[in-house]
Amino acid sequence: MNLIQLKNASILFGQPPLIDGADLNIQTQERVCILGRNGSGKSTLLKVLSGELKLDDGQRIVAGETVISRLEQDPPAHTDTSIFEYVAQGLGDNATLITEYHAQADLVAQDASEQALLKLQALQEQLDARNAWQLEQRIDNVLTQLSLPANTLLSDLSGGWRRKAALARALVSQPDVLLLDEPTNHLDIDMVKWLEKTLLSFAGTLVFISHDRSFIRNLATRVVDIDRGQVTSYPVSYDKYLEQKAHDLEVEATHQKEFDKKLAKEEVWIRQGIKARRTRNEGRVRALKALREEYKARRKVMGTAVIQSGAGHRSGKRVFELEHVSFGYENLRLIDQLDLLITRGDKLALIGANGCGKSSLIKLLLGDIEPQEGSVHRGVNLEIAYFDQHRSQLELDKPLIDAIADGKREVMVNGAPRHVISYLQDYLFSPERVNAPVSTLSGGEKNRLMLAKLMLKPSNLLILDEPTNDLDVETLELLESLLVEYDGTVLLVSHDREFIDNVVTSSLVFEGDGKITEFVGGYSDAQAWYQQSQQEKPKTKKNIEKATISPLISENKATQKKVNKLSYHQSRELESLPKEIEKLEVALAALQTQVNDAEFFQQGSDITQPVLDKLQACEHDLEVAFERWEELEELKNNV
C-alpha cells in the first residue's frame, strides 16, 4: 500500500531545479535510504515527504490518516526543558496539558497542599474531557523503551542522548512513516548499534538519510538516489545499488558520447559554405537546434573532490610513547596506567563511547594537558595537522576564499603556488560560491572546507576527530584512499565502523574505568576477538550481559595476539614488501658499483655527494623495509 506519493514533483531554489519532475512512492513496512551528493536535495526531499515544504510543481498525496514524524538532523538546540516535556511536544495540541499535569503530579508528591491538589484535580478533569490519558501513558512507554529519565533536563545530556530524546519525540506519536535525517551523527558506535536494533523493530515505514555505509547495509531494503534533480528508485540492497548505479552512469556516459559525436557532425554541416546552404534541409536545421537545446540543458555529473595532503618532513621513528599514564576528573577515571608506543606510519583508531576519554588522550599526546601519573614522550620533527569535529578553526562570518587563504589569492600546495579559487574547485566549490559566507554552507560542505584548510598545512601527523560527519559517500571514500596512502602517522576518532576498518592498522578500545586495550586491525577485528573470547568462556549470565563491543576485555596480550589477524591493508603491505625489497636491493647494488669505481672520488663533491646521499637513503629504506617485513611475518605467524 502506498502511504505517500509524489507525482511530477519539482522544487526550485533558483536554476536548475533541485528536484525536477520526480515520481516516488513510499509503501508500508519498508526501509528506504535516500542517497546523493552533498547539496543534491536529500533533506529537501525529506521535508517534502513530511509536508513541511510545499512543492513548486506536482502533487504530494498522503493516504488516509497516515501519521508522519521526522527526526531532525541535529540534536535539540533548546536544552532548558525536561525530557518528558520535550518528548510530549511530539503529541501536538495536547502536549502543554500533559506536561503541566506531569509537573503538577511531581509537585504534589513533594507538597500535597490543598491548593496543589485542587490544581492537579483540575488538570485531571481537562485530561478526562479530551480523553488524553492514553497519551501520557504513551509518553511513559516510549521513555521506558528508550531508557530515558523523564525529569532530567536536556542540558544535562550529551549530544548522543539528546539525539535519543529526539527519537523518543518522533516515536511518541506512533507514526506510520518515520523520517530520519542523518540519525547516526553525534552517536558513538554502541549507540549506533542500539539505534539499528531499535529501528529494525519499528513496525512502520522508515525513510532515512545516511552516509554510514554499515548502517545503510544493515537497515535499507530500498535505495532512492537523487542525482542532478532526478529521483531514481533502486529496490535492492545497498551493495546491489552501487553496482546498478555504476552501470547506469556508464550507460549515460556512452549515450552522451554518441550524442556529442552527432552534435559535432551537425555543427560541421551547418557551417559549410555556399554550396551546402543551397541544399540545406530545414528539418535538419530544426533538429540541430533541438540538439543544441538538449546539450544546453544537460546537467553534468558532479565531480569528485581532489584531496591532497601537504607533505611534511619525516618525523622520528618514535612519535609518542606513554609510560604508566593515568588521567581523570574527580571520581571519573578516564585513563589508568596506560603504556602505549606509536611509531612513524602507524594509523591508529580511538574507539569508545562519547565521554570515555578519547579527546583527553589526544590532549595528553599533544601536551595540552599533563598526566596525573606517568610520562608522555613526544618524538622529534612532528608537524601536526588537526581536524576538529566542532570546526572551530572555521570563521563563520568570513567568505570561503578568506577562510582558506587569510585574504591572499594564492596558496602553496606541496611547495607549488595555486590560485585559491582553483584549489577550492578541487573540493567541489564553484567559483560563484567562493565569496559566500562560511555560515551558509551545509554540514558536509563545512567538513570539505575544513579538509581543504587542513591539507594545505605540511604535516607528518594527522589527527582527525570525526572527519566523516555529513560527508557524502564519494568524498568519504576519497578521504579513505588519502589516509591509506598517507606517509605519516594518523590518529583517528570516528564512529563510522567501515571507515575505521578501511583505514587503520590498529585500534585503541576504551572499555571504561580507565581501561584501554590495543588491537591489531580495525573495529571488526576487535569485535571478532571479543566475540571469540566470549565463546571460549562459560556462558554465565554476567558474560552474556557484557556481550557488547564496549568492554572488549583482553586478559593478556599474548592471548590477544594469537586471536588477532592481519588487517586487509597489512596483508596487502606484506604481499608487496618482497618486491619492494628486491627493487631496493637492485638500486643499492647499482649505487655501490658506482661508488666502488676507481674514478668515482676523482670527481667533484657536487657530483659524488648526491650519489653518496642516495646510497645512504637506499640503505636506510632497505633496513626499514626488512624490519617491517619481519614484523608483519611475525604477526602473521602468531595468528
N, C-alpha and C positions, 0 to 999 in steps of 0.2 A: 504494500500500500504506500502511495506517495503522501508524505507528510507536508513537504514543502516543494513547490515547483517554481522554477524561473523560466520564463519564455521570452526569448529575444531580448534579454536584459542588457542594458547599457548604463554605464556610469561614466560621466565626463568630468574630469578635472583638467580642463584645457584640452589640447590635442596632442597626440592621438588619444582615443578613449581608453580609460583604464580597464574597463570591462566592455567588450564590444559584441553585442548580439549573442549573449550566452544563453544556452539552454542547460538546465540542471534539475535533476530530481533527487530528493533526499527521501529515502524509504525507511520503513520501520526496521528496528533492530540491526542496523548496520553501523560500522565504524569507519567513517570517511576521513582520510587525511588530505588536507589541501596543501599542495606543494607549489613552489615557484620562487623566482629570484627575489631578493630584497627590493621592495618597491613595485612588485608586479601587481599588487591589488588583493593579496590574501586576506588581510584584516578588513579591507573594504568589503569583500565578498561575505565575510562572516557577519559584518554589521547589516548587510542587505538581508541575509537569511534571518537575522534576529528581528528585523523590522526597524532598527534604529536609523537606517539610512534609506531614503527613498530613491527609487530608480529614476534616472533621467528618461529612460525609454524602456518599453517592455512591461511584463507582468510578473508579479510575485503572488502565488496562490498558496494559501495555507489551509490544510484540511481541517474541517470541523472545529473542535475545541482543543486543537493541538497547543500544548504548553511548551514554550521555548525559553530557555535560560542560557545566559552567556557568562563565562568566566573571563574576567578582564585579563589583559596581557601582563599588567603589573600588579603587585600586591596592593592592598588598600592603602591609600595615601593618608586618610584621616584616621588617626590611631588613638583618639581620646574617648572611644566608646568601648563598651564591653563586647565580648564575643557574642553573647546572647542577643544584644541589641543589634549588632551588625548582621548576624545571620537572619534575624527577624525581618530585616529590611527586604529580604528576598520574597516576602509574602505580600508586598504591596500595601494596599489600603489599611489592612488590619495590623500592620507592623507596630505602629505607635501605641495602640491599645494593649497589645500583648506585651510590649516592652514595659509599659507603665505598670501592668499587673505584676510582672515578674519582679520589678524593682520594689513594688509595694509589699509583695509577699516576703521578700528578703528583709525589708524594714520591720514588718510585723514580727518576724522571727526574733528580732533583736529588741523590739519595743512594742509590746502588744497593748498599746494605749487605746482608749475608746475611739479617739479621732482617727488613728491609723486603721483600726478595724473597720470603721464606717467607710473610709475611703476604699479599702480593699473590697468591701461588700458592693460598693457602687460599681467598681470595675468588673466584679464578677457578673453583675446584672447586665452590664453592657456586653460582656462576652457571651452571656446566655442569649441575649437578644440577637446577636449576629451569628450565633451558632459557631463560635470561633474557638471552642475548647480544643477541638481536634488539631487546630493549627499550632497551639502551644505544645501539644503532645508531639507534633511533627518536628518542631524545633528540638525538643529534648531528645528525640530518637536520633536525629542526624548528628547532634553533638556527641551522643554516646557512641554512635557508629564510628565517628572520626576521632574519638578520644579527646575532645576539646573541652576545657574548663569554662563553664558558662559565664562566670563573673570576672574572668581575667581580662584586663584591658589589652587592646591590640598593641598598644605602645610597649607592653612587656614581652611581646613575642618577636622571634626572629623573622626574617623575610620568608623563610620556608613555612613557618607555622602560620604566618599571616596569609600565605597562599592557601594553606589548608582551610583556614577560616573562610576565605573567598569561595573555595569549592563547596563548603557547607552551605553558604548563602545561595549558591547556584542550585544545589540539590534540594533545598528545603521546599521548593515549590513543586517537587516531584515532576520534573519536566519530561515531556515525551522526546524532546530534542535538546541535548546539552551541547553547547558550543564552547570550545576552549581555544584560547589564543596563546600559544607558546606556554603550555601548562608546566613544563619542566624547568623553566627559568627560575633561578634562586633556590632550587631544591638540590639537596645533596643526593648521593646515589641511593641511600636507603629510602629516602622519601620518594624518589622517582620510582623505585620498585614497588613501594607501597601504593603510589598513585596508579601504576599499571594494574595492580591487583584489584584496586577499588573500581577502576573504570571497566575492567573485564567483567566484573559482577554487576555492572549497571544494566538495568533491564531495558532502558530506552535506546535511542539512537544517539551516537556520538559524531560530531563533526569537529575536527581539531586541526590546528596548525602546529607543526613542529619541525625542527631541523635535527632532532636527536634520532639518529638512524636506528639505534636499538629499540627505542620507544616506539617508533613507527612500525618496525618489523613485528613487534610483539602485539600491537593493537590493531593496525589498519586491515580492514577487509576490502577496501577500495581506495584508490588514489584519484584525486581530482587535481589536474595540472593547469596552472594559469601561466600562459606564455604569450606575451605581446597582445594582451586583450582577449585572447581566445581561451575558453574554458573547456577542457577535454577530460572525459571520464575514462579511467582505466580500471575496470572491475577485476583487478588482480592484486596479488601481494606486492610489497614494495620492491623486491628484487626483480619480479617479472615486469613491473612498471619501468624500472631502469633500463631493462633490455628493450622494451617496446618503444620507450621514449627515444633512445639512441637510434633505433631503426627508423622512427618517424622523422627524426632530424636528418638522417642520411637521405631518405626519400625526398624530403623537402629540398635539400641541397642539390640533388640530382635534377629535380624539376626546375629549380631556379637557374641552374647552369644551362639547361636546354632553352629555357625562356630567354636568358640573356643572349645566347647564341642567335636565336631567331630575331630578337630585337636589333642586335648589331647588324645582321644581314639586311633587315628592312631599312635601317638608318643609312646604310651604304647605298641602297637602291634609291631612296628619296633624294639623295644628294648628287645623283648622276647629272650629267649635262643636259643640253637642249634636246638631244635625241631621246633621252629617257622620258623627258617631260611630255613629249608629243604622244607617247604611248602610255602615259600614266593612267593607272587603273584607280578610279576614285574609291571603289570599295576597298582596295588595298591601302589607300591613304587613310581611310577611316579606321581600318584595322590597326594601322600603325599608331594612330592617335590613342586608340584603346590600349595598346601595349604600353605606350608611354605613361598613361594614367595608372595602369596596373603597377608598373615599375615604381612610380612616384609614391603609390600608397603602400608599397611593401615595407613591412617593419622587420628590421634585421634582428637576428638572434643576438641577445645581449652577450657581450664578450665576457671573457674570463679575466679576473684580476691577475696582474703580473706582480708577484711578491718576490722581492729580492732582499736579502739581509745584507747589511753593511759588514764587510769582512774586517774584523779587528786583528790585533796582534795575537800571536799564540800565547795562551796562558801557561802557567806552570802545570806540571802533571797533577799535583795535588791542588784541587780547587777549594774544598772545605774539608776540615777534619774536626769532628766533635768528640770530646772525651768526657764521659760521665756527666753530660749536660742535663740539668733539671731546671724547670721554669713553671710558674703557675701564679694564680691570684688567690689570696686568702685560702679558702678551703678547696679551691679548684686546682688540681694538679694536671697541667697540660702536657708536660714533657718530664719523664722520670728516668734519669740515669741513661741517657741516650748516647751510644757510641756509633759514629757514622763517618764513613770516608767517601767523599765524592771526588772522582778523578776526572781529568780532562776528557771530554767526549761522552760522558755519561748523560743519559736522558732519563730523568727521574720524575715520576708522578707522585704527588702527595694526595692520598685518598682518605677521606673520612667525613664524618658528619659536620654540618655547619657548627662553628664554635669549638671544634675539638682541638685546635692549636696549630692548624696549618699555617695561618698568617703569622703567628708568633714564631714558628720555626724559621720562616723566611726572614723575619726581622732579626732574629738571632744570627742568622748566617750573614746578613748584610751589616750587622753591627748597630742597628737602630736601637736595639735593647741588649742588655747584658744578661748572661745566665745567672741564676741564683746559686747554682753549683756547677762545677766542671769548667771546661775551657773550650773556646772555639778558635781554631786556627784557620786563617784565610790565606789562600795561595797568592802568588805574585802575578802581576800584569793582568789583573782582572778588569775587563771592560764590560760593564753591565748594562743591559737594556731591559727595562722593567715594564710589563704590561699590567696596568692597574684595572681591576674589574669595574671600579667605580668611575673610570675615565676621568679622574681628577686632573690629568695632565692637559685636558682639552678645555680651552676657554670658550664658553658657550656663546659669548657676545661677539666673538671675532669671526670674520669671514673665513671660509675654508683655506683660502690662499695664504692668509696671515697666520692661521693656526699651525700650518705646516712649516712655513719659511720665515716666520717672525718679521714680516714686512719685506723680505727680499724677494726677488723674482727668479733666483737660481738656487738650486740645492745641489749638494755633492752626493752622488750615488756611486759607491765603491771607487771613489777617487776621481770621478769624471763629472763635470758640470751638466745639469739637466735643468731645463726651464720647469718651474714649479707646476705649470698647467699640464705640461706633458707628463710629468711624474704623477700628478693626480689622476690623469686618464688611465694610468696603469692600474689604479684602484677603482676604476669604473665611475669616476666623477667627470661629467661632461664639462667642457669649457664654459657653458652657460651657467653652471652652478657654482663655480669657484668663488664667487662673491657673495653667496648665500651664507647667512649666519650658521654656525655650528649647531645652534639650538633648533634649527629647522630639520635636522637630519633624523632619520629613523634610528632605532637601536642598532640595527645591523650596519647602517651607514656610518654611525659613530664608531663602531668597532673597526670597520675598514679604515676609517681615518686615523684611529689610534695605531693600527698596524702600519699605516703609511708613515706616521711620525716616528714610530719605534724603529722601523727598519732603516731609517736614514742614519741612525747612530751606529758607528762601527762597534762591534761587540764580539766577545768570545764567550759570554754567559747570558743566556736569555732566561728571564723569569716571567712566566706567563700565568696570570691569575684570572681564570675563567675567560679565556680569549674567544671561546666558541659561542657565547650567548648571542642570539639573534643573527648569526652569520648564516647565509644560505648554504646549501649542501656543496655547491660547486666551489665557493670560496673556502669553505671548511676543508674540503679535500685538497685544495691547493696549499693551504697552510700546513696540512699534514705532510705533504711532499717536501715542503721547505724545511720543516723541522727534522724529518728523517735524514735529509742531505746536509743539514747544518753541521759545520765542522767543529763548533764549540760545544759547550755544555748547556743543557736545557733543564730547568726546574719548572714543572707544570702542575698547576692546580686546576682540576677540571672534574665535572660530574658527568661528562659525556663518556660512557663506557667504551664505545667503539673508537673514539678519538684517542683515548688512553692506550688501548690495545695496539693501535696502528702506529703510535709514535715512540713510546718509551721502551727502554731496555730494562728498567727495574722500577719498583713501586715501594713507597713507604705507606703502610696502612696504620692509621691512627685508631687504636682499639678502645680508647677511653682510659681514664685514670692514669694518664701519662704514658701508657704502654704503646710503643711504636715498633712495628715489625717490618723488616725489609724483605721483599720478594723479588726474585728474578722474573722479568716479564711484566705484563700489564695487569689490568683488573681481572680478566678472565683467568689468568694463571693463578692469581691469589685466590680467586673464588674456587677454582678446581682443587687447589691444595687443601683449602679449608673443608670442602665437601668430602674429599677423600679421607682426611683426618677424622671427620665426624663418623664416617662409615666404619673406621677401624676401632672406634671407641664403643663401649657398651651403650645401647640406646636408652639411657635413662631419661627421665622427664626433663631434668636440668639441661642435658645436652641437646634435646630436641628444641627446647625453648630458645637456646642460644644459636640455632642454625641460621644465622644471617651473616652477611659479609662483615658487619661492623666489628665482631670480636676478632676473627681471623687469628686465633691464638696459636703461636708457634712454641712448642715445649722446648725445642732446642734447634740450633742452626743446622746441625748435622742431619736431623730428620727432614728439615725443610728442604735442604739442597737435594736430597735423594728424590723427593717428590716433584720438585720444580723441573720444568723442561725449558729448552731454548725457545725464545720467542721467534716469531716469524722473521723479524729483521735480523736477529742474531744468527738464525740458520742461514739466511742469505749471505750474511757477512762471512760466516765460516766457509761457505762454498766458494766465495770469491777470493779469500785470502791466499790460497796456494798460487793462483795465477798472479796476484799482486806481488807475492814474494819472489816468484820466478822472474817477473819483469824487473823488480828492483835488483835482483842478483845479476841479471844481464847488464843493466845500466851500470852497476858497481864495477863489474869486470871490465867494461869498456873504459870507464874513468881511470881505473887502476893501471890499465895498459897504457893509457895516455900519459899518466904521471910517471910511470916507470921508464918511459922513453928517455934515452941519454941526452937528447937535446931539449927536453922539456924545460928544465930550470935555467937554460941559457936565454930563454925568452924573458921579456919584461914582466914585472909583477902585475901590470894591468891585464896581462893575458893569463898568467899562471894562477893568480889569486881566485878569480871566479871559478876556475876548474877545481881548485882545492876546496872551495866553499861547497860546490856541488857534491864533491866526493864525501865531505863530512856530513852534509844533509842526507845523502843517499844511505850512508852507513847508519845514521840515526833512524831514518824511516824504516830501514830493514829490521833494525833491532825492535822498534815499536811493533811492526807487523808480526814478527816472531812471537813477541810477548802476548799480543792479542790472540794469535792463533793457539798458543799453548793454553791460554786462559779459557777460550771457548771450547777447546778439545777436552780440557779437564771438567768443565761444566757439563758437557755432553755426556761424558763417561760416568758422571755421578748420577745421571738420571735413573 
